[in-house]
Structures are given as structure tokens and as C-alpha cells.
Amino acid sequence: MAPITIRVGGYAPPGSTHSRALDHFVTTLHGLVGDRVEVDLLYNVMDEGRPATALLDMVRDGDLTWCYFSTSYLRHPHTDALEVPFLFDDLDHAHAALDGPFGTEIAEAVLLDRGFDVLGFWDNGFRHMTNSVRPILTPADCAGLKIRLQPNETHAELVRAWGMDPVMAELSEGIKMIADGLVQAQENPLANTVAYGVDHRFISKTFHLYGARGVLANPAAMAALPDQVGLAVRQAARSAIEFQRAAAGDYEQELEERLIAEGRQVDTPTEEQRLAFKHAAAAVIATATAAIDEDLLALLPVGP
């Protein structure tokens, strides 16, 4: 009997924690079901000259069984909860939320309203600001800088509150804008900053937003799998989630050390300075929070 083909995709280069997690998924799945399944990996859809957002259409159309993708792009009232600035205290807090009732509620809403079967959530990590002009330790340091952002209005309002000029652009377009110097700043986890070739001298670890990447599957494709294979896919995806999160945490520390060795300036605002960022954006945080279902927010675990 011919093996069942499962095709999964992403938008990061081979060797990144996300692509390594795809490899982990394949290894784990083969360990569970052997040669009953053949996995076709698309590490980086942008290498095919397509925008990263094409992954969502490919899953919807059944060209991919599943992909990982930033929850920001789903534009759903529930995933928008993850766009509330300073929502989580640290990674343990974020993981407890996403693996608990809070994450389950989000997954059920995404399946119902967006048609994706959410297999779980990978880390996109905490977002930090980088720029080519000066160190950023307080909101005053942000004044006048033009910054590339994901297409998300809450993100735009956040940086406006700090005096920045937001430019919202899809990833491939944004990378080009940064490289061409059309913007002076951007914000991403360190892994993304390095993967996208951003060479800004100044890095500020502001931890202002947490990014999750949903593991998004086509429900019909999942339902069509034999029971044992479908269960194995979910188990392998869960194993890949644990692998990716651990690898991402280790890689973040490794990258910080490497960037410093390369001559970049990496600053971490003090707790007092971080509170200044929160206070300057208090109205934005309040508005973003008010837009989220109270019952969903009530499912958040208490932070440390």
C-alpha cells in the first residue's frame, strides 16, 4: 500500500527553531507509524517567491496538511487577546495559558470561525525593538523613529504611544523595507531578527508583546487520516511544540551572546523603565483589553 502523504510548511529557513521543529515532527511521526506516512516539508514558502501569508491559503485549499503561522494574521477576536501588550509576565506564564483552558477556548473559536484545526501553539517569543539610530531604554528614545510592524492596528497604536511612526507591512515586503533603510526600526524576537537579516546595531529587550505561532491544520485533511495516523500526527505535533519551545529559549540566549560578540548593543530596560513603557501606552493597553471577551480573559492563569 502506498504511504499516506502529509505536507507541512512554514516560513523560516532550514536550521531555525521552527524548521528544526518540523524535522522533529517528521522523526517523531515516523517513530509512531513507520513508513505508513511520507512527509513532504516546505521549510520556507518565501523561497518559492510567495508571501508568507500564502501558507494560510495552502492549508485552507488542502495543499498543506498543516502549517505554523503567527496568530496575529488570523484577525480573530480571540487570537486578538494575544495582541494585548504586556499580557504575559514570562514564557512560563504564556505556555501555561496556551496549554490550558485559555488556549483551548482560542483553538475552538479559530476552528469555528476561521476553519483551522489548531494543533497547538509554538513560540514566536517575546518581541524586542531594534533600530539603526540609537539605544532605546525609555519611550522618549523612540520619538520620531519609523518602524516596520506586522499588519496589526494594536501594534501600531502601541508604538504611536511611544512617539514612533508605524509602517505596517507583510513580512517579505517588510524585510525589503528594512534592508533598503526605508524604516529605521523593527520589532521581533531575536531569532526572527537574525533570520530576516536585520543588521541594526541597537537592540532593546522590551518584551512588549508575546508572539504565538499557531500550528494550523486543515480539518478535512485531518479527518481523512486513518484513526491511528491522525492520532500520531497530533502526538507528533505536540512533541514538536515542546521541542520548539525549548529550542527557542536556548537559541534566544545563544543569539544574545552572539550579537554582543558581533558588536551589537543589547540593552535590557530596568523594571522601572519597562513600567514607563507600560504607563505611556496605558490607554492602548486598556482599549485592547476592553475589546477582548471577559470570559476568555478570565481563563488566563495568574502570573508569577
PEMO-V129990 format. One record per residue. N is the residue number from 0. RES is the residue in one letter. D_LAST is the distance of its C-alpha to the last C-alpha in Angstrom with 2 decimals. Layout:
BEGIN
n:N res:RES d_last:D_LAST
n:N res:RES d_last:D_LAST
END
This chain:
BEGIN
n:0 res:M d_last:52.34
n:1 res:A d_last:50.74
n:2 res:P d_last:47.01
n:3 res:I d_last:44.61
n:4 res:T d_last:43.40
n:5 res:I d_last:39.80
n:6 res:R d_last:39.13
n:7 res:V d_last:35.69
n:8 res:G d_last:34.93
n:9 res:G d_last:32.66
n:10 res:Y d_last:32.93
n:11 res:A d_last:32.03
n:12 res:P d_last:34.46
n:13 res:P d_last:34.99
n:14 res:G d_last:32.82
n:15 res:S d_last:29.72
n:16 res:T d_last:26.63
n:17 res:H d_last:27.50
n:18 res:S d_last:31.11
n:19 res:R d_last:30.28
n:20 res:A d_last:28.19
n:21 res:L d_last:31.36
n:22 res:D d_last:33.30
n:23 res:H d_last:30.86
n:24 res:F d_last:31.35
n:25 res:V d_last:35.10
n:26 res:T d_last:35.12
n:27 res:T d_last:32.98
n:28 res:L d_last:35.11
n:29 res:H d_last:38.31
n:30 res:G d_last:37.10
n:31 res:L d_last:36.68
n:32 res:V d_last:39.86
n:33 res:G d_last:41.97
n:34 res:D d_last:44.55
n:35 res:R d_last:44.38
n:36 res:V d_last:42.20
n:37 res:E d_last:42.79
n:38 res:V d_last:39.95
n:39 res:D d_last:40.92
n:40 res:L d_last:38.26
n:41 res:L d_last:38.20
n:42 res:Y d_last:35.82
n:43 res:N d_last:36.29
n:44 res:V d_last:38.14
n:45 res:M d_last:38.71
n:46 res:D d_last:41.02
n:47 res:E d_last:43.33
n:48 res:G d_last:43.54
n:49 res:R d_last:41.46
n:50 res:P d_last:38.44
n:51 res:A d_last:35.03
n:52 res:T d_last:35.09
n:53 res:A d_last:38.09
n:54 res:L d_last:35.79
n:55 res:L d_last:34.84
n:56 res:D d_last:38.56
n:57 res:M d_last:39.33
n:58 res:V d_last:36.93
n:59 res:R d_last:38.30
n:60 res:D d_last:41.83
n:61 res:G d_last:41.25
n:62 res:D d_last:42.00
n:63 res:L d_last:38.59
n:64 res:T d_last:37.02
n:65 res:W d_last:33.55
n:66 res:C d_last:31.88
n:67 res:Y d_last:28.48
n:68 res:F d_last:27.99
n:69 res:S d_last:25.59
n:70 res:T d_last:24.44
n:71 res:S d_last:25.31
n:72 res:Y d_last:28.95
n:73 res:L d_last:28.88
n:74 res:R d_last:28.82
n:75 res:H d_last:27.74
n:76 res:P d_last:26.09
n:77 res:H d_last:23.34
n:78 res:T d_last:22.72
n:79 res:D d_last:22.85
n:80 res:A d_last:19.43
n:81 res:L d_last:18.20
n:82 res:E d_last:20.18
n:83 res:V d_last:18.21
n:84 res:P d_last:17.33
n:85 res:F d_last:13.80
n:86 res:L d_last:12.65
n:87 res:F d_last:9.79
n:88 res:D d_last:7.34
n:89 res:D d_last:8.57
n:90 res:L d_last:10.87
n:91 res:D d_last:8.95
n:92 res:H d_last:7.41
n:93 res:A d_last:11.09
n:94 res:H d_last:12.72
n:95 res:A d_last:11.19
n:96 res:A d_last:12.44
n:97 res:L d_last:15.73
n:98 res:D d_last:16.52
n:99 res:G d_last:16.00
n:100 res:P d_last:17.93
n:101 res:F d_last:16.86
n:102 res:G d_last:18.49
n:103 res:T d_last:21.34
n:104 res:E d_last:22.20
n:105 res:I d_last:22.39
n:106 res:A d_last:24.55
n:107 res:E d_last:26.89
n:108 res:A d_last:27.44
n:109 res:V d_last:28.21
n:110 res:L d_last:30.70
n:111 res:L d_last:32.36
n:112 res:D d_last:32.65
n:113 res:R d_last:32.75
n:114 res:G d_last:34.24
n:115 res:F d_last:31.85
n:116 res:D d_last:30.65
n:117 res:V d_last:27.04
n:118 res:L d_last:26.62
n:119 res:G d_last:22.98
n:120 res:F d_last:21.02
n:121 res:W d_last:21.23
n:122 res:D d_last:19.25
n:123 res:N d_last:20.97
n:124 res:G d_last:18.10
n:125 res:F d_last:16.86
n:126 res:R d_last:19.93
n:127 res:H d_last:21.38
n:128 res:M d_last:24.62
n:129 res:T d_last:27.76
n:130 res:N d_last:31.13
n:131 res:S d_last:34.56
n:132 res:V d_last:35.08
n:133 res:R d_last:32.69
n:134 res:P d_last:29.24
n:135 res:I d_last:26.60
n:136 res:L d_last:24.23
n:137 res:T d_last:24.54
n:138 res:P d_last:25.65
n:139 res:A d_last:29.13
n:140 res:D d_last:29.40
n:141 res:C d_last:29.23
n:142 res:A d_last:32.34
n:143 res:G d_last:35.11
n:144 res:L d_last:33.69
n:145 res:K d_last:34.55
n:146 res:I d_last:31.71
n:147 res:R d_last:31.92
n:148 res:L d_last:29.38
n:149 res:Q d_last:29.06
n:150 res:P d_last:31.01
n:151 res:N d_last:28.32
n:152 res:E d_last:29.02
n:153 res:T d_last:25.45
n:154 res:H d_last:25.12
n:155 res:A d_last:28.49
n:156 res:E d_last:27.67
n:157 res:L d_last:24.54
n:158 res:V d_last:26.64
n:159 res:R d_last:29.47
n:160 res:A d_last:27.31
n:161 res:W d_last:27.06
n:162 res:G d_last:30.83
n:163 res:M d_last:31.15
n:164 res:D d_last:33.76
n:165 res:P d_last:32.26
n:166 res:V d_last:34.42
n:167 res:M d_last:33.23
n:168 res:A d_last:34.76
n:169 res:E d_last:34.51
n:170 res:L d_last:33.41
n:171 res:S d_last:36.87
n:172 res:E d_last:38.21
n:173 res:G d_last:35.23
n:174 res:I d_last:35.66
n:175 res:K d_last:39.30
n:176 res:M d_last:38.59
n:177 res:I d_last:36.31
n:178 res:A d_last:38.93
n:179 res:D d_last:41.71
n:180 res:G d_last:40.00
n:181 res:L d_last:40.13
n:182 res:V d_last:36.56
n:183 res:Q d_last:35.11
n:184 res:A d_last:31.43
n:185 res:Q d_last:29.19
n:186 res:E d_last:25.51
n:187 res:N d_last:24.26
n:188 res:P d_last:22.06
n:189 res:L d_last:23.93
n:190 res:A d_last:25.40
n:191 res:N d_last:27.00
n:192 res:T d_last:28.21
n:193 res:V d_last:30.04
n:194 res:A d_last:31.24
n:195 res:Y d_last:32.77
n:196 res:G d_last:34.60
n:197 res:V d_last:33.12
n:198 res:D d_last:34.53
n:199 res:H d_last:32.98
n:200 res:R d_last:32.90
n:201 res:F d_last:29.85
n:202 res:I d_last:26.31
n:203 res:S d_last:23.35
n:204 res:K d_last:19.80
n:205 res:T d_last:18.56
n:206 res:F d_last:15.90
n:207 res:H d_last:17.26
n:208 res:L d_last:17.40
n:209 res:Y d_last:16.22
n:210 res:G d_last:19.27
n:211 res:A d_last:19.83
n:212 res:R d_last:23.25
n:213 res:G d_last:24.45
n:214 res:V d_last:26.75
n:215 res:L d_last:29.50
n:216 res:A d_last:32.52
n:217 res:N d_last:35.84
n:218 res:P d_last:35.93
n:219 res:A d_last:39.68
n:220 res:A d_last:39.55
n:221 res:M d_last:36.92
n:222 res:A d_last:38.95
n:223 res:A d_last:42.09
n:224 res:L d_last:40.82
n:225 res:P d_last:42.09
n:226 res:D d_last:39.59
n:227 res:Q d_last:38.97
n:228 res:V d_last:38.57
n:229 res:G d_last:36.28
n:230 res:L d_last:33.97
n:231 res:A d_last:34.15
n:232 res:V d_last:33.25
n:233 res:R d_last:30.07
n:234 res:Q d_last:29.23
n:235 res:A d_last:30.03
n:236 res:A d_last:27.96
n:237 res:R d_last:24.91
n:238 res:S d_last:25.67
n:239 res:A d_last:26.06
n:240 res:I d_last:22.62
n:241 res:E d_last:21.04
n:242 res:F d_last:23.53
n:243 res:Q d_last:22.97
n:244 res:R d_last:19.21
n:245 res:A d_last:19.71
n:246 res:A d_last:22.74
n:247 res:A d_last:21.18
n:248 res:G d_last:18.45
n:249 res:D d_last:21.28
n:250 res:Y d_last:23.57
n:251 res:E d_last:21.34
n:252 res:Q d_last:21.47
n:253 res:E d_last:25.15
n:254 res:L d_last:25.99
n:255 res:E d_last:24.52
n:256 res:E d_last:26.69
n:257 res:R d_last:29.63
n:258 res:L d_last:29.50
n:259 res:I d_last:29.52
n:260 res:A d_last:32.43
n:261 res:E d_last:34.22
n:262 res:G d_last:34.15
n:263 res:R d_last:31.46
n:264 res:Q d_last:29.40
n:265 res:V d_last:25.64
n:266 res:D d_last:23.69
n:267 res:T d_last:19.99
n:268 res:P d_last:19.63
n:269 res:T d_last:18.08
n:270 res:E d_last:15.14
n:271 res:E d_last:18.02
n:272 res:Q d_last:19.84
n:273 res:R d_last:17.01
n:274 res:L d_last:16.81
n:275 res:A d_last:20.56
n:276 res:F d_last:20.32
n:277 res:K d_last:18.12
n:278 res:H d_last:20.57
n:279 res:A d_last:23.56
n:280 res:A d_last:22.46
n:281 res:A d_last:21.29
n:282 res:A d_last:24.25
n:283 res:V d_last:23.68
n:284 res:I d_last:20.05
n:285 res:A d_last:21.32
n:286 res:T d_last:24.22
n:287 res:A d_last:22.33
n:288 res:T d_last:19.94
n:289 res:A d_last:23.04
n:290 res:A d_last:24.72
n:291 res:I d_last:22.27
n:292 res:D d_last:23.01
n:293 res:E d_last:21.07
n:294 res:D d_last:21.13
n:295 res:L d_last:19.48
n:296 res:L d_last:16.63
n:297 res:A d_last:16.23
n:298 res:L d_last:15.48
n:299 res:L d_last:12.25
n:300 res:P d_last:9.39
n:301 res:V d_last:6.74
n:302 res:G d_last:3.79
n:303 res:P d_last:0.00
END
